[in-house]
Amino acid sequence: MPPRRRVPVTQGREALAAWQADPAAPRPVVATAVRYTLEELGVRQPGRSVEVRVPPFGAVQCVAGPVHTRGTPPSTVETDSGTWLEVATGTLAWDDAVAAGRVRASGQRSSLAPYLPLT
């Protein structure tokens, strides 16, 4: 089941557009843009085999596959908010972000390249 939306779509899109216009946008704008894009990934790729973490703003479980019931999923992805928004919008390629060490991805299903960009 996809995650419940906490950020209204219109508000999320506005925050994402504001971040794209100014990557140094205020923290609340960045937080909303990150949460919106994480939710969007969860809606588009429902599942619980990969956990994507963008501290301190949020995390989502997504991608169909083996379901775990306790602890950390078998595949995890973690990155900072700026990198996440860059890969989510396509301004940075997933493989380039991983190669540069800006994304930490572990597990068989941890490559989000097939699902990004979201916009």
PyRosetta script that sets phi, psi and omega in degrees:
from pyrosetta import init, pose_from_sequence

init()
pose = pose_from_sequence("MPPRRRVPVTQGREALAAWQADPAAPRPVVATAVRYTLEELGVRQPGRSVEVRVPPFGAVQCVAGPVHTRGTPPSTVETDSGTWLEVATGTLAWDDAVAAGRVRASGQRSSLAPYLPLT")
pose.set_psi(1, 132.2)
pose.set_omega(1, -179.9)
pose.set_phi(2, -66.1)
pose.set_psi(2, 156.5)
pose.set_omega(2, -179.6)
pose.set_phi(3, -66.5)
pose.set_psi(3, 152.4)
pose.set_omega(3, 175.7)
pose.set_phi(4, -71.4)
pose.set_psi(4, 134.0)
pose.set_omega(4, 179.6)
pose.set_phi(5, -72.2)
pose.set_psi(5, 128.2)
pose.set_omega(5, 175.7)
pose.set_phi(6, -107.8)
pose.set_psi(6, -23.8)
pose.set_omega(6, 178.0)
pose.set_phi(7, -105.9)
pose.set_psi(7, 118.9)
pose.set_omega(7, 176.0)
pose.set_phi(8, -56.2)
pose.set_psi(8, 140.7)
pose.set_omega(8, -174.8)
pose.set_phi(9, -55.8)
pose.set_psi(9, -45.8)
pose.set_omega(9, -179.0)
pose.set_phi(10, -60.8)
pose.set_psi(10, -44.6)
pose.set_omega(10, 179.7)
pose.set_phi(11, -64.9)
pose.set_psi(11, -40.0)
pose.set_omega(11, 178.6)
pose.set_phi(12, -64.2)
pose.set_psi(12, -44.2)
pose.set_omega(12, 179.2)
pose.set_phi(13, -64.3)
pose.set_psi(13, -38.2)
pose.set_omega(13, 178.2)
pose.set_phi(14, -64.4)
pose.set_psi(14, -43.4)
pose.set_omega(14, 179.4)
pose.set_phi(15, -64.7)
pose.set_psi(15, -41.4)
pose.set_omega(15, 178.9)
pose.set_phi(16, -63.9)
pose.set_psi(16, -42.2)
pose.set_omega(16, 177.5)
pose.set_phi(17, -64.1)
pose.set_psi(17, -39.2)
pose.set_omega(17, 178.4)
pose.set_phi(18, -64.6)
pose.set_psi(18, -41.1)
pose.set_omega(18, 177.4)
pose.set_phi(19, -64.8)
pose.set_psi(19, -41.9)
pose.set_omega(19, 179.4)
pose.set_phi(20, -62.5)
pose.set_psi(20, -35.3)
pose.set_omega(20, 178.6)
pose.set_phi(21, -73.3)
pose.set_psi(21, -29.2)
pose.set_omega(21, -178.0)
pose.set_phi(22, -151.0)
pose.set_psi(22, 94.3)
pose.set_omega(22, -179.9)
pose.set_phi(23, -59.7)
pose.set_psi(23, -13.6)
pose.set_omega(23, 174.7)
pose.set_phi(24, -95.1)
pose.set_psi(24, 28.2)
pose.set_omega(24, -179.2)
pose.set_phi(25, -59.1)
pose.set_psi(25, 157.9)
pose.set_omega(25, 179.0)
pose.set_phi(26, -58.7)
pose.set_psi(26, 152.1)
pose.set_omega(26, -177.5)
pose.set_phi(27, -51.0)
pose.set_psi(27, -43.8)
pose.set_omega(27, 179.2)
pose.set_phi(28, -62.2)
pose.set_psi(28, -32.6)
pose.set_omega(28, 178.1)
pose.set_phi(29, -68.6)
pose.set_psi(29, -45.7)
pose.set_omega(29, 178.9)
pose.set_phi(30, -62.2)
pose.set_psi(30, -44.0)
pose.set_omega(30, 179.9)
pose.set_phi(31, -59.4)
pose.set_psi(31, -44.6)
pose.set_omega(31, 179.9)
pose.set_phi(32, -66.1)
pose.set_psi(32, -42.0)
pose.set_omega(32, 179.3)
pose.set_phi(33, -63.4)
pose.set_psi(33, -42.3)
pose.set_omega(33, 178.7)
pose.set_phi(34, -64.1)
pose.set_psi(34, -49.2)
pose.set_omega(34, -178.7)
pose.set_phi(35, -61.4)
pose.set_psi(35, -41.2)
pose.set_omega(35, 178.7)
pose.set_phi(36, -62.3)
pose.set_psi(36, -47.1)
pose.set_omega(36, -177.7)
pose.set_phi(37, -69.2)
pose.set_psi(37, -33.7)
pose.set_omega(37, 174.5)
pose.set_phi(38, -63.7)
pose.set_psi(38, -44.9)
pose.set_omega(38, 177.7)
pose.set_phi(39, -61.8)
pose.set_psi(39, -41.2)
pose.set_omega(39, -179.5)
pose.set_phi(40, -62.4)
pose.set_psi(40, -42.1)
pose.set_omega(40, 176.5)
pose.set_phi(41, -60.7)
pose.set_psi(41, -43.6)
pose.set_omega(41, 179.2)
pose.set_phi(42, -63.8)
pose.set_psi(42, -35.7)
pose.set_omega(42, 178.0)
pose.set_phi(43, -70.6)
pose.set_psi(43, -42.3)
pose.set_omega(43, -177.3)
pose.set_phi(44, -76.2)
pose.set_psi(44, -30.4)
pose.set_omega(44, -178.1)
pose.set_phi(45, -128.2)
pose.set_psi(45, 69.2)
pose.set_omega(45, -177.2)
pose.set_phi(46, -65.1)
pose.set_psi(46, 148.2)
pose.set_omega(46, 178.8)
pose.set_phi(47, 151.0)
pose.set_psi(47, -176.7)
pose.set_omega(47, -178.9)
pose.set_phi(48, -139.5)
pose.set_psi(48, 26.9)
pose.set_omega(48, -178.0)
pose.set_phi(49, -93.8)
pose.set_psi(49, -13.7)
pose.set_omega(49, 178.7)
pose.set_phi(50, -130.5)
pose.set_psi(50, 135.5)
pose.set_omega(50, 173.5)
pose.set_phi(51, -111.7)
pose.set_psi(51, 124.1)
pose.set_omega(51, 179.0)
pose.set_phi(52, -105.4)
pose.set_psi(52, 122.6)
pose.set_omega(52, -176.9)
pose.set_phi(53, -118.1)
pose.set_psi(53, 131.3)
pose.set_omega(53, 175.8)
pose.set_phi(54, -130.8)
pose.set_psi(54, 79.7)
pose.set_omega(54, -177.4)
pose.set_phi(55, -68.8)
pose.set_psi(55, 146.6)
pose.set_omega(55, 0.5)
pose.set_phi(56, -94.6)
pose.set_psi(56, 14.6)
pose.set_omega(56, -169.0)
pose.set_phi(57, -88.9)
pose.set_psi(57, -28.2)
pose.set_omega(57, -179.9)
pose.set_phi(58, 170.4)
pose.set_psi(58, 176.8)
pose.set_omega(58, 177.7)
pose.set_phi(59, -152.8)
pose.set_psi(59, 155.9)
pose.set_omega(59, 177.4)
pose.set_phi(60, -145.7)
pose.set_psi(60, 145.0)
pose.set_omega(60, 170.7)
pose.set_phi(61, -99.6)
pose.set_psi(61, 136.6)
pose.set_omega(61, -174.4)
pose.set_phi(62, -154.7)
pose.set_psi(62, -177.9)
pose.set_omega(62, 176.7)
pose.set_phi(63, 68.3)
pose.set_psi(63, 123.1)
pose.set_omega(63, 178.8)
pose.set_phi(64, -65.0)
pose.set_psi(64, 148.9)
pose.set_omega(64, 179.7)
pose.set_phi(65, 156.8)
pose.set_psi(65, -163.1)
pose.set_omega(65, -179.6)
pose.set_phi(66, -57.5)
pose.set_psi(66, 136.7)
pose.set_omega(66, -179.5)
pose.set_phi(67, -95.5)
pose.set_psi(67, 131.3)
pose.set_omega(67, 174.1)
pose.set_phi(68, -103.1)
pose.set_psi(68, 156.3)
pose.set_omega(68, -177.8)
pose.set_phi(69, -114.4)
pose.set_psi(69, -18.1)
pose.set_omega(69, -179.6)
pose.set_phi(70, -142.6)
pose.set_psi(70, 146.5)
pose.set_omega(70, 174.7)
pose.set_phi(71, 76.6)
pose.set_psi(71, -160.3)
pose.set_omega(71, -177.4)
pose.set_phi(72, -76.6)
pose.set_psi(72, 137.3)
pose.set_omega(72, 176.6)
pose.set_phi(73, -59.7)
pose.set_psi(73, 159.5)
pose.set_omega(73, -178.4)
pose.set_phi(74, -64.8)
pose.set_psi(74, -21.8)
pose.set_omega(74, 177.8)
pose.set_phi(75, -124.7)
pose.set_psi(75, 131.0)
pose.set_omega(75, 179.8)
pose.set_phi(76, -132.9)
pose.set_psi(76, 151.0)
pose.set_omega(76, 176.8)
pose.set_phi(77, -133.6)
pose.set_psi(77, 133.6)
pose.set_omega(77, 177.1)
pose.set_phi(78, -140.5)
pose.set_psi(78, 138.5)
pose.set_omega(78, 179.0)
pose.set_phi(79, -158.3)
pose.set_psi(79, 172.2)
pose.set_omega(79, 176.7)
pose.set_phi(80, -84.2)
pose.set_psi(80, 167.6)
pose.set_omega(80, -174.9)
pose.set_phi(81, -63.9)
pose.set_psi(81, -41.6)
pose.set_omega(81, -179.2)
pose.set_phi(82, -63.8)
pose.set_psi(82, -44.9)
pose.set_omega(82, 178.4)
pose.set_phi(83, -64.2)
pose.set_psi(83, -43.2)
pose.set_omega(83, 179.7)
pose.set_phi(84, -58.4)
pose.set_psi(84, -47.1)
pose.set_omega(84, -178.7)
pose.set_phi(85, -66.1)
pose.set_psi(85, -33.5)
pose.set_omega(85, 177.0)
pose.set_phi(86, -65.4)
pose.set_psi(86, -45.0)
pose.set_omega(86, -179.9)
pose.set_phi(87, -73.7)
pose.set_psi(87, -32.7)
pose.set_omega(87, 179.6)
pose.set_phi(88, -67.1)
pose.set_psi(88, -31.2)
pose.set_omega(88, -178.9)
pose.set_phi(89, -97.4)
pose.set_psi(89, -6.8)
pose.set_omega(89, 177.9)
pose.set_phi(90, 87.6)
pose.set_psi(90, 7.0)
pose.set_omega(90, 176.9)
pose.set_phi(91, -78.0)
pose.set_psi(91, -13.9)
pose.set_omega(91, 175.4)
pose.set_phi(92, -136.0)
pose.set_psi(92, 128.6)
pose.set_omega(92, 179.3)
pose.set_phi(93, -72.0)
pose.set_psi(93, 142.3)
pose.set_omega(93, 179.8)
pose.set_phi(94, -53.7)
pose.set_psi(94, -51.5)
pose.set_omega(94, -177.2)
pose.set_phi(95, -61.1)
pose.set_psi(95, -37.2)
pose.set_omega(95, 178.1)
pose.set_phi(96, -66.6)
pose.set_psi(96, -40.6)
pose.set_omega(96, 179.3)
pose.set_phi(97, -64.7)
pose.set_psi(97, -40.8)
pose.set_omega(97, 178.3)
pose.set_phi(98, -66.8)
pose.set_psi(98, -46.3)
pose.set_omega(98, -178.7)
pose.set_phi(99, -61.4)
pose.set_psi(99, -33.6)
pose.set_omega(99, -179.7)
pose.set_phi(100, -81.7)
pose.set_psi(100, -3.9)
pose.set_omega(100, -179.1)
pose.set_phi(101, 77.4)
pose.set_psi(101, 13.9)
pose.set_omega(101, 179.2)
pose.set_phi(102, -83.1)
pose.set_psi(102, -15.9)
pose.set_omega(102, 176.2)
pose.set_phi(103, -126.0)
pose.set_psi(103, 131.8)
pose.set_omega(103, 173.3)
pose.set_phi(104, -104.1)
pose.set_psi(104, 116.5)
pose.set_omega(104, -177.3)
pose.set_phi(105, -129.1)
pose.set_psi(105, 130.0)
pose.set_omega(105, 178.7)
pose.set_phi(106, -137.6)
pose.set_psi(106, 147.0)
pose.set_omega(106, 179.0)
pose.set_phi(107, 106.3)
pose.set_psi(107, 160.9)
pose.set_omega(107, -175.4)
pose.set_phi(108, -61.4)
pose.set_psi(108, -37.4)
pose.set_omega(108, -175.4)
pose.set_phi(109, -101.5)
pose.set_psi(109, 18.2)
pose.set_omega(109, -171.8)
pose.set_phi(110, -78.2)
pose.set_psi(110, -10.9)
pose.set_omega(110, 177.8)
pose.set_phi(111, -76.5)
pose.set_psi(111, 119.8)
pose.set_omega(111, 178.1)
pose.set_phi(112, -96.3)
pose.set_psi(112, 6.5)
pose.set_omega(112, -178.4)
pose.set_phi(113, -52.3)
pose.set_psi(113, -40.5)
pose.set_omega(113, -179.4)
pose.set_phi(114, -68.3)
pose.set_psi(114, -16.4)
pose.set_omega(114, -173.2)
pose.set_phi(115, -107.2)
pose.set_psi(115, -5.8)
pose.set_omega(115, -176.5)
pose.set_phi(116, -118.7)
pose.set_psi(116, 150.3)
pose.set_omega(116, 3.5)
pose.set_phi(117, -78.1)
pose.set_psi(117, 164.3)
pose.set_omega(117, -179.3)
pose.set_phi(118, -89.3)
pose.set_psi(118, -19.7)
pose.set_omega(118, -175.3)
pose.set_phi(119, -103.1)
pose.dump_pdb("model.pdb")
